[in-house]
Amino acid sequence: MQLVIGMASTCLETILCTNIMGEIATSNREVILFYNPNSNIAKKTLAYAKAEGFPIRDVDIFKTPFTGTQLEEIASSLQIPISELANQDHPDFKAHFGHPVLLDDDWIKILRKNPQLIKEPIAMRGSKTILVKTPSDIIKL
């Protein structure tokens, strides 16, 4: 798998998770779950949420890539720097990036081009956002 740092500046608007400005459109009526379909914790969280009857909008981060604005919004909502959205323990990250000191724009480029490096699943409901560590964390929303 090749990791990419550079990218063209584009904005993809999707009806799944954005409004016209590229910001994430959230609601108190449903949970948005951003997930990697290859992640066991994500699969279990999605199954748990559906079994508990949560109204859920599941967003595969490979099919619906984040914009830079969305990554900034998620980091801000989680009250963490963008660099902490990256799973720096991921083998691909270690192999290609080591321990870099980067600007926020560089982190955004890395995460947009390499979504497998994003810590996930991420759940949002209204103004609350959590980084899911166990499937039952979803009830915190």
C-alpha positions in Angstrom: 0.0 0.0 0.0 1.5 3.3 -1.0 0.9 6.3 1.2 0.5 9.8 -0.3 1.3 13.1 1.2 0.6 15.6 -1.7 -2.9 16.2 -3.0 -4.9 18.5 -5.2 -7.1 21.0 -3.5 -10.6 19.8 -4.1 -13.9 19.9 -2.2 -16.2 16.9 -2.6 -19.7 17.6 -1.4 -21.7 14.5 -0.4 -25.3 14.3 0.7 -24.3 11.8 3.3 -22.3 14.0 5.6 -22.0 17.6 4.4 -23.9 20.7 3.7 -23.0 23.2 1.0 -20.1 24.7 3.0 -18.5 21.3 3.5 -19.2 21.2 7.2 -20.7 18.2 8.8 -24.4 18.4 9.1 -25.3 16.9 12.5 -28.6 16.3 14.2 -29.8 15.4 17.7 -32.1 12.9 16.0 -29.4 10.6 14.6 -25.8 9.4 15.2 -23.3 9.8 12.4 -20.7 7.0 12.6 -17.6 7.6 10.5 -15.8 4.2 10.2 -13.3 2.1 8.4 -15.2 -1.0 7.1 -12.1 -3.1 7.8 -12.0 -2.2 11.5 -13.4 -4.8 13.9 -14.3 -2.2 16.5 -16.1 -0.2 13.8 -18.1 -3.3 12.7 -19.0 -4.1 16.3 -20.0 -0.5 17.1 -22.2 -0.3 14.0 -23.9 -3.6 14.9 -24.3 -2.5 18.5 -25.8 0.9 17.6 -28.3 -0.8 15.2 -29.2 -3.5 17.7 -29.9 -0.8 20.3 -32.2 1.0 17.9 -30.1 4.1 17.4 -31.0 6.1 14.3 -27.7 5.9 12.6 -26.1 7.3 9.5 -23.0 5.2 8.8 -20.3 6.8 6.7 -17.5 4.6 5.2 -14.4 6.9 5.3 -13.1 5.2 2.1 -16.2 5.8 0.1 -16.9 9.3 1.5 -13.6 11.0 2.1 -13.3 13.8 4.6 -12.7 17.4 3.4 -10.0 19.4 5.3 -12.8 21.4 6.9 -14.5 18.3 8.2 -11.2 17.0 9.7 -10.7 20.4 11.4 -14.3 20.3 12.7 -14.0 16.8 14.1 -10.7 17.6 15.8 -12.2 20.8 17.2 -15.2 18.9 18.5 -13.1 16.3 20.1 -10.9 19.1 21.5 -7.7 17.6 20.1 -5.1 18.8 17.6 -5.5 17.4 14.1 -2.3 15.4 14.6 -4.1 13.3 17.2 -6.7 12.2 14.6 -3.8 10.2 13.0 -3.2 6.7 14.3 0.6 7.2 14.6 0.9 3.6 15.9 -0.5 2.2 12.6 2.3 0.2 10.8 1.8 2.2 7.6 2.3 5.5 9.5 5.4 4.3 11.2 6.9 2.9 8.0 6.3 6.0 5.9 6.3 9.0 8.3 8.2 8.0 11.5 7.7 10.8 14.1 7.2 13.9 12.0 6.7 17.4 13.2 4.1 18.8 10.8 1.8 21.7 10.3 -2.0 21.2 10.5 -2.3 21.5 6.7 0.3 18.7 6.3 -1.7 16.4 8.7 -4.9 17.1 6.7 -3.2 16.2 3.5 -1.9 12.9 5.0 -5.3 12.0 6.5 -7.2 12.8 3.4 -5.0 10.8 1.1 -4.5 7.9 3.7 -7.9 7.5 5.5 -6.7 4.1 6.9 -4.6 6.3 9.3 -7.6 8.1 10.8 -8.4 7.0 14.4 -11.9 5.7 14.2 -14.8 5.0 14.6 -15.9 8.6 15.2 -19.5 9.1 16.4 -21.3 12.5 16.3 -24.8 13.4 17.5 -25.8 17.1 17.6 -22.9 19.0 19.1 -21.2 16.0 20.7 -18.4 14.0 19.2 -16.6 10.9 20.5 -13.8 8.7 19.4 -15.3 5.2 20.0 -13.0 2.9 22.0 -15.6 0.2 22.7 -19.0 -0.4 21.0 -21.0 0.6 24.1 -19.3 4.1 24.0 -22.0 5.0 21.5 -24.5 5.4 24.4 -22.5 8.4 25.6 -24.1 10.4 22.9 
